[in-house]
Amino acid sequence: MTPLDSKLLTREILLSLWKVHILHHAAEHPVIGQWVLSELRRHGYDISPGTLYPLLKRMERNGWLRSDAAGGDRSRRRRYYNLTTRGATVLAVLREAVAELHHEVVEEAAVPRAARPLRLTPPSVSKAPAKKKNRAGRRRSPPAKG
Ligand SMILES: [Zn+2]
């Protein structure tokens, strides 16, 4: 077994999960970076400010969050991130995706395979007809060797 490449895991997958967390919490109340950091740590993610702040900026550029600076003098001013309408739409899509993912990856996986209801048409098969033609076409003309 190769050791876990945590940087790769973070870059490829966890970063996206953090965004789901952030959208979820911003839907409940405006959030500041420091709060997000401690909340993600509570969930077991050790994320640095150097990772979080650019991520918040990207989410803002995508139109999912809108930030406002608030507070006393300039040095103490904090940036509050609010969920936008577009962010709420993204969150709604993600809630469904996470529920579906959880159902299969967590709930179904907890049931022994033999006890699971037989699935006659797995998603990959039901989508097959449209792609089949191309695949078959490719198979019929293998690259010439010699
Ligand atoms: Zn959370």
Boltz pocket constraint, residues with backbone or C-beta under 6 A from the ligand:
constraints:
  - pocket:
      binder: B
      contacts: [[A, 21], [A, 25], [A, 39], [A, 40], [A, 43]]
      max_distance: 6.0
